[in-house]
Amino acid sequence: MNIEQTFIKDLILISPSVFEDSRGYFFEAYSKNRFYDLGIDIDFVQDNQSFSQKGTLRGLHYQNPPYAQTKLVRVLQGEIMDVAVDLRKDSPTYGKHFGIVLSADNKKQLLIPQGFAHGFSVLSETAVVLYKCDQFYHKETEGGIRFDDPILAIDWAMDLKTAVVSDKDLNLPDFIHCNNQF
């Protein structure tokens, strides 16, 4: 397993060691001991899984303290553009975002710590996304930012005019007006 620090502190890209042969492949997607050895000590308590069609855009979502979530995101089927936005007001990268293609083929995972908003767009015909969380969902602390916020100017690797977005996500505030408590 290889970890790579992104340009945003604490936002980590994880690439597993994949063992392939004539039967297919095998890899450890998550091992608490292995993560601990790599300096990642997180107690994940919930797994979330979504299935989406091409052109779907989900996000940007977060939970405020005391139920802020760290997420470990990976793709089981298909390909997505995964995006994390730094909401930590004392961070030198506050308001900056990082995007990366995660896919079933590249098997990469993105570790998104507490203090970030998260979203993704579906680039393949369909995609199944799985992410681990270190806190349970609490509706009263949820927050979000519009996916097309002009200040963030995120490249979702798709035409936003044809994006399939939930009514809830269409009504999220922009970055300046979000209820960010980090």
C-alpha positions in Angstrom: 0.0 0.0 0.0 1.3 3.4 -0.9 0.1 6.8 0.5 0.7 10.1 -1.2 0.1 13.5 0.4 -1.8 15.9 -1.9 -1.0 19.6 -2.0 -3.7 20.0 0.7 -2.4 18.9 4.2 -4.1 15.8 5.5 -5.8 14.9 2.2 -4.2 11.6 1.3 -4.3 9.5 -1.9 -4.0 5.7 -1.2 -2.9 3.2 -3.8 -3.2 -0.5 -2.8 -0.7 -3.2 -3.6 -2.5 -5.3 -6.2 -1.6 -8.9 -6.8 -2.7 -10.2 -10.2 -2.5 -13.5 -11.9 -4.5 -15.6 -14.4 -7.5 -15.7 -12.0 -7.8 -12.0 -11.6 -6.5 -9.8 -8.8 -6.5 -9.4 -5.0 -5.8 -6.4 -2.8 -6.4 -5.2 0.7 -8.7 -2.2 0.4 -8.6 -1.5 4.1 -6.6 -2.9 7.0 -6.8 -1.0 10.3 -3.3 -2.3 11.3 -1.8 -1.4 7.9 -3.3 2.1 8.0 -2.0 2.5 11.6 1.5 1.5 10.4 1.2 4.3 7.8 0.3 6.8 10.4 -3.5 6.7 9.8 -5.4 6.0 13.0 -9.1 6.3 12.3 -11.9 4.3 13.8 -14.4 3.9 10.9 -18.0 3.2 12.1 -20.1 3.3 9.0 -19.9 2.3 5.3 -22.0 4.1 2.7 -22.6 2.9 -0.9 -24.2 4.6 -3.8 -25.1 3.7 -7.4 -25.3 6.4 -10.0 -25.8 6.9 -13.7 -23.5 8.8 -16.0 -23.8 12.5 -15.6 -24.9 12.4 -11.9 -23.2 14.9 -9.7 -23.5 14.5 -5.9 -22.3 17.1 -3.5 -20.7 19.1 -2.1 -21.6 17.7 1.4 -20.1 17.8 4.9 -21.1 17.4 8.5 -20.2 20.1 11.1 -18.7 19.3 14.5 -19.3 17.5 16.7 -20.2 15.0 14.1 -17.7 15.9 11.3 -16.8 12.9 9.2 -13.5 11.6 7.9 -14.2 9.6 4.7 -12.3 6.9 2.8 -13.7 6.9 -0.7 -13.3 4.3 -3.4 -15.0 3.1 -6.5 -16.2 -0.5 -6.8 -17.5 -0.2 -10.4 -17.0 2.6 -13.0 -15.2 5.9 -12.8 -15.8 9.2 -11.0 -14.2 12.6 -10.6 -13.9 12.8 -6.8 -13.5 16.3 -5.2 -12.7 17.5 -1.7 -12.8 21.2 -0.6 -10.8 22.4 2.4 -13.2 24.1 4.8 -10.7 24.6 7.7 -10.6 28.3 8.2 -7.1 28.2 9.7 -5.7 26.2 6.9 -3.4 27.8 4.3 -5.4 25.9 1.6 -8.8 27.1 3.0 -11.3 27.2 0.0 -9.0 25.2 -2.3 -10.1 22.0 -3.8 -8.5 18.8 -5.0 -10.0 16.5 -7.6 -8.9 13.1 -8.9 -10.3 10.4 -11.0 -11.1 7.3 -8.9 -12.1 4.1 -10.7 -12.6 0.4 -10.3 -9.6 0.1 -12.6 -7.1 2.3 -10.8 -8.3 1.1 -7.3 -7.1 4.4 -5.7 -8.8 5.7 -2.6 -9.0 9.3 -1.3 -8.9 9.8 2.5 -10.8 13.0 3.2 -10.4 14.2 6.8 -12.9 16.1 8.9 -13.1 19.7 7.8 -13.7 19.1 4.1 -16.7 19.1 1.8 -17.0 16.2 -0.6 -18.7 15.5 -3.9 -18.3 13.5 -7.1 -19.4 13.3 -10.7 -20.0 10.1 -12.6 -17.8 9.8 -15.7 -18.7 6.2 -16.7 -22.1 4.8 -17.8 -22.7 3.8 -14.1 -20.6 3.9 -10.9 -20.8 2.2 -7.5 -19.0 4.3 -4.8 -18.2 3.0 -1.3 -17.0 5.2 1.5 -16.2 4.6 5.1 -17.0 7.2 7.7 -15.6 7.7 11.2 -18.9 9.3 12.5 -22.5 8.4 12.0 -24.7 10.6 9.9 -26.5 13.4 11.9 -29.0 15.4 9.9 -28.8 18.3 12.3 -25.1 18.9 11.5 -25.2 18.4 7.7 -24.1 21.2 5.4 -23.3 21.7 1.8 -22.1 24.0 -1.0 -23.4 24.4 -4.5 -21.4 22.2 -7.0 -21.2 25.1 -9.4 -20.0 27.8 -7.0 -18.0 30.4 -9.1 -15.4 31.0 -6.4 -14.5 27.3 -6.2 -14.6 26.9 -10.0 -14.4 23.1 -9.8 -13.7 21.2 -13.0 -16.1 18.2 -12.6 -14.8 16.7 -16.0 -18.4 16.9 -17.4 -20.8 19.4 -18.9 -22.6 21.0 -16.0 -25.5 22.0 -18.2 -26.5 18.3 -18.5 -25.6 17.2 -14.9 -28.1 15.2 -13.0 -28.3 16.9 -9.6 -30.8 16.4 -6.7 -33.2 19.2 -5.8 -31.5 19.3 -2.4 -28.0 19.8 -4.0 -29.4 22.5 -6.4 -30.6 24.5 -3.4 -27.3 24.4 -1.4 -25.7 27.8 -0.6 -22.6 29.1 -2.3 -19.2 28.8 -0.6 -19.4 32.3 1.0 -22.8 31.6 2.6 -22.3 28.0 3.7 -22.7 27.1 7.4 -19.1 26.0 7.8 -18.2 25.6 11.5 -14.6 24.3 11.0 
